[in-house]
Amino acid sequence: MSLPTPSFQDVVRSRHSARGFLPSPIPRDTLEDILQDAQCAPSNCNTQPWNVHIVAGKKLDALSAALLDALRAEKYSKDFTFDTADYPPTCRERASEQGRTYYRALGVARDDSLSRAEVVERNVRFFGAPHVALLFMPSVGDNVRVASDVGMYAQTFLLSLAARGYAGVPQAVLGYFADTVRQILGVPGELKLLFGISFGAPDTSHPAFTYQQGRVPLAESVAWHE
């Protein structure tokens, strides 16, 4: 018996960033359908500036090993600046609460530096996902407009995954190792790495699956002008 098709509202409100995945890959034809959905995302003047690299199998293992080496050696190579200290206080507090909730779900104490290091390394192990999408873009001006286009592509991709019962997690940290990623994948230097998305079938038995963050009330984000 086929399951009922979820409504758009169901998909949007049930989507969350999974941090534990089953190893089974998404079938190629299904993945191509998901990518075709993402290709319909809007972009400034229909420029479609995203350049997406999907990695799986042995190449995923090689990429993970290279990223783990770069992480342990602190060999960072960011194409874009990212300093959370620049966030306003409300955003910093939300980020701190996200971290506290995540580590609590994993049962990792604040003073357990070894376990915390292992949690960080889960990022470059792609949380056990069978796929990762690396989202590259050309550098144009201050990059804000192009990055917003890539963000809309990413959200469309994530929603298409969720509509099919899959999940993904956007990972800004993968952009900290842009040179390593380019080297392993053979990506030219003029393409800049914004972030990556690990994705696949979520592991509902993983402790991280129980952890989900809420959203602030509309009154904190929306101003009405009539």
VENBELRA-V936770 format. One record per residue. RES is the residue in three letters. SS is DSSP state (hx for helix, st for strand, lp for the rest). OMEGA is omega in radians with two decimals (none if undefined). D_CENTER is the distance of its C-alpha to the mean C-alpha in whole Angstrom. Layout:
res=[RES;RES]
ss=[SS;SS]
omega=[OMEGA;OMEGA]
d_center=[D_CENTER;D_CENTER]
This chain:
res=[MET;SER;LEU;PRO;THR;PRO;SER;PHE;GLN;ASP;VAL;VAL;ARG;SER;ARG;HIS;SER;ALA;ARG;GLY;PHE;LEU;PRO;SER;PRO;ILE;PRO;ARG;ASP;THR;LEU;GLU;ASP;ILE;LEU;GLN;ASP;ALA;GLN;CYS;ALA;PRO;SER;ASN;CYS;ASN;THR;GLN;PRO;TRP;ASN;VAL;HIS;ILE;VAL;ALA;GLY;LYS;LYS;LEU;ASP;ALA;LEU;SER;ALA;ALA;LEU;LEU;ASP;ALA;LEU;ARG;ALA;GLU;LYS;TYR;SER;LYS;ASP;PHE;THR;PHE;ASP;THR;ALA;ASP;TYR;PRO;PRO;THR;CYS;ARG;GLU;ARG;ALA;SER;GLU;GLN;GLY;ARG;THR;TYR;TYR;ARG;ALA;LEU;GLY;VAL;ALA;ARG;ASP;ASP;SER;LEU;SER;ARG;ALA;GLU;VAL;VAL;GLU;ARG;ASN;VAL;ARG;PHE;PHE;GLY;ALA;PRO;HIS;VAL;ALA;LEU;LEU;PHE;MET;PRO;SER;VAL;GLY;ASP;ASN;VAL;ARG;VAL;ALA;SER;ASP;VAL;GLY;MET;TYR;ALA;GLN;THR;PHE;LEU;LEU;SER;LEU;ALA;ALA;ARG;GLY;TYR;ALA;GLY;VAL;PRO;GLN;ALA;VAL;LEU;GLY;TYR;PHE;ALA;ASP;THR;VAL;ARG;GLN;ILE;LEU;GLY;VAL;PRO;GLY;GLU;LEU;LYS;LEU;LEU;PHE;GLY;ILE;SER;PHE;GLY;ALA;PRO;ASP;THR;SER;HIS;PRO;ALA;PHE;THR;TYR;GLN;GLN;GLY;ARG;VAL;PRO;LEU;ALA;GLU;SER;VAL;ALA;TRP;HIS;GLU]
ss=[lp;lp;lp;lp;lp;lp;lp;hx;hx;hx;hx;hx;hx;hx;lp;lp;st;lp;lp;lp;st;lp;lp;lp;lp;lp;lp;hx;hx;hx;hx;hx;hx;hx;hx;hx;hx;hx;lp;lp;lp;lp;lp;hx;hx;hx;lp;lp;lp;st;st;st;st;st;st;st;hx;hx;hx;hx;hx;hx;hx;hx;hx;hx;hx;hx;hx;hx;hx;hx;lp;lp;lp;lp;st;lp;lp;lp;lp;lp;lp;hx;hx;hx;lp;lp;hx;hx;hx;hx;hx;hx;hx;hx;hx;hx;hx;hx;hx;hx;hx;hx;hx;hx;lp;lp;lp;lp;lp;lp;hx;hx;hx;hx;hx;hx;hx;hx;hx;hx;hx;hx;lp;hx;hx;hx;lp;lp;st;st;st;st;st;st;st;st;lp;lp;lp;lp;lp;hx;hx;hx;hx;hx;hx;hx;hx;hx;hx;hx;hx;hx;hx;hx;hx;hx;hx;hx;hx;lp;lp;lp;st;st;st;st;st;hx;hx;hx;hx;hx;st;hx;hx;hx;hx;hx;hx;hx;hx;lp;lp;lp;lp;lp;st;st;st;st;st;st;st;st;st;st;lp;st;lp;lp;lp;lp;hx;hx;hx;hx;lp;lp;lp;lp;lp;lp;lp;hx;hx;hx;hx;lp;lp;lp;lp;lp]
omega=[3.14;3.13;3.11;3.12;-3.13;3.08;3.10;3.13;3.11;-3.12;-3.09;-3.02;3.10;-3.14;3.03;-3.11;3.13;3.11;3.04;-3.04;2.97;-3.06;-3.06;-3.12;3.02;3.10;-3.05;-3.11;3.08;-3.14;3.10;3.07;3.12;3.13;3.09;3.04;-3.11;-3.13;3.13;3.13;3.10;3.06;-3.10;3.14;3.14;-3.13;3.13;-2.98;-3.10;3.05;-2.91;3.11;3.12;-3.05;3.14;3.02;-3.08;3.11;3.07;3.11;3.14;3.12;3.13;3.14;3.14;3.12;3.11;3.08;-3.12;3.12;-3.11;3.12;-3.09;-3.14;-3.07;3.13;-3.09;3.03;-3.10;3.10;3.10;-3.12;-3.10;3.09;3.13;3.11;2.98;-3.05;-3.11;3.13;3.12;-3.14;3.09;3.11;3.12;3.13;3.08;3.13;3.14;-3.11;-3.13;-3.13;3.09;3.13;3.14;-3.14;-3.12;-3.12;-3.10;-3.08;-3.13;-3.03;-3.13;3.13;3.12;3.08;3.11;3.10;3.11;-3.12;3.08;3.11;-3.10;2.95;3.08;3.09;3.14;-3.12;3.12;-3.11;2.90;3.03;3.08;-3.03;3.12;3.14;3.02;3.09;-3.10;3.13;3.11;3.02;-3.05;-3.09;-3.12;3.13;3.11;3.06;3.13;3.09;3.10;3.05;-3.09;3.14;3.09;3.09;-3.12;3.14;3.09;3.04;-3.08;-3.14;-3.13;3.11;3.09;-3.12;3.08;3.08;3.06;-3.07;3.08;-3.06;3.12;3.07;3.09;-3.05;-3.03;-3.11;3.12;3.14;3.14;-3.12;-3.10;-3.05;-3.13;-3.13;-3.13;-3.04;-3.13;3.04;-3.05;-3.08;3.12;3.07;3.11;3.09;2.98;-3.05;-3.14;3.08;-3.11;3.07;-3.05;3.11;-3.11;3.14;-3.12;-3.10;-3.11;-3.05;3.06;-3.13;3.08;3.12;-3.13;3.10;3.13;-3.08;3.13;-3.04;-2.99;3.01;-3.12;3.11;-3.09;none]
d_center=[32;29;27;27;25;23;23;21;21;21;17;16;17;16;13;11;8;9;10;13;13;17;17;19;17;17;20;20;22;19;16;18;19;16;15;18;17;14;17;19;17;19;19;22;25;23;22;19;18;15;15;13;13;13;14;15;19;21;19;15;18;19;16;15;19;19;16;17;21;19;18;21;23;21;21;18;18;16;17;16;17;15;18;17;21;21;20;22;24;22;19;19;21;18;15;18;19;15;16;19;18;16;18;21;19;19;23;22;25;24;27;26;24;24;22;20;19;19;16;14;15;13;10;12;13;10;11;13;11;14;11;9;8;9;10;13;15;19;20;22;24;22;19;18;19;17;14;15;15;12;10;13;12;8;10;12;10;9;12;14;12;13;17;17;17;13;10;6;4;1;4;7;9;9;10;13;14;15;18;18;15;18;20;19;18;21;19;22;22;22;18;16;12;10;7;5;3;6;8;12;14;14;16;18;20;18;19;15;15;18;16;15;15;18;18;21;24;24;27;25;23;25;29;31;34;36]
